[in-house]
Amino acid sequence: MAKDNPELNDILIIAVVGGIAYFGIVKPILNSLDVGNTQGQQDYDAQMALPDNQNPFSANYSVTGTATMTNDQYAALADQLYGDLGYLWIGEPDILNIFSQMKSKTDVSELAYQLRQQNSVDLLPFLKKGRSFTPFDNGISKDALSTIIHEVNALPSQ
């Protein structure tokens, strides 16, 4: 118990004070200086600013193209994606592999649709935030996020 161990008590106090100092003082200052605004964050913000009918990461992306997989295949990939972005670990190579299987923006939108239907999450915010219940981004790395955004945007619409 912490009461019986003064060293543990000191460590807990330092951790709490350090957390408060970082999230209450240091992080807001860094954000105001735009220090944490990486290319991945900029790509994410630009993609999220697009209307749904122009954003292939949206389940509502409208195109006249045809999907290259069956609904069952999209559902399986959505399950895999959701599993790879867990609470305690992230299977980033597996997530990148899922996106390498996409042949068109329609495929990505179909994946987004299945992910929303099965898990009630939107694809791009889920990749960034993960399954965390905290306000912090615990998803894939900003570099991987940027890579996925650029690769998807380079895909044909159909």
BELZI-V992784 format. One record per residue. PSI is psi in whole degrees, -180 to 180 (999 if undefined). Layout:
# BELZI-V992784
psi=PSI
psi=PSI
This chain:
# BELZI-V992784
psi=152
psi=-31
psi=-34
psi=-16
psi=97
psi=-30
psi=-42
psi=-39
psi=-43
psi=-41
psi=-44
psi=-42
psi=-44
psi=-42
psi=-44
psi=-47
psi=-41
psi=-43
psi=-44
psi=-44
psi=-43
psi=-55
psi=-23
psi=-26
psi=-58
psi=-51
psi=-45
psi=-36
psi=-45
psi=-41
psi=-40
psi=-28
psi=-4
psi=27
psi=-38
psi=6
psi=84
psi=172
psi=-39
psi=-41
psi=-41
psi=-42
psi=-42
psi=-49
psi=-42
psi=-40
psi=-42
psi=-21
psi=-15
psi=145
psi=155
psi=-37
psi=-3
psi=-2
psi=106
psi=-13
psi=-5
psi=142
psi=-15
psi=14
psi=125
psi=122
psi=163
psi=1
psi=168
psi=148
psi=151
psi=-2
psi=170
psi=164
psi=-37
psi=-37
psi=-42
psi=-40
psi=-41
psi=-42
psi=-37
psi=-41
psi=-45
psi=-44
psi=-46
psi=-39
psi=-34
psi=-19
psi=71
psi=-177
psi=-38
psi=-15
psi=159
psi=125
psi=67
psi=-43
psi=-38
psi=-37
psi=-45
psi=-37
psi=-39
psi=-45
psi=-24
psi=-19
psi=-12
psi=129
psi=-15
psi=167
psi=-31
psi=-41
psi=-43
psi=-41
psi=-39
psi=-40
psi=-44
psi=-40
psi=-47
psi=-40
psi=-42
psi=-42
psi=-42
psi=-34
psi=1
psi=40
psi=150
psi=141
psi=-59
psi=-46
psi=-34
psi=-42
psi=-37
psi=-46
psi=-30
psi=-159
psi=11
psi=144
psi=5
psi=166
psi=5
psi=153
psi=114
psi=24
psi=-149
psi=165
psi=157
psi=-35
psi=-44
psi=-39
psi=-45
psi=-42
psi=-47
psi=-45
psi=-46
psi=-41
psi=-42
psi=-43
psi=-23
psi=-11
psi=154
psi=158
psi=-28
psi=999
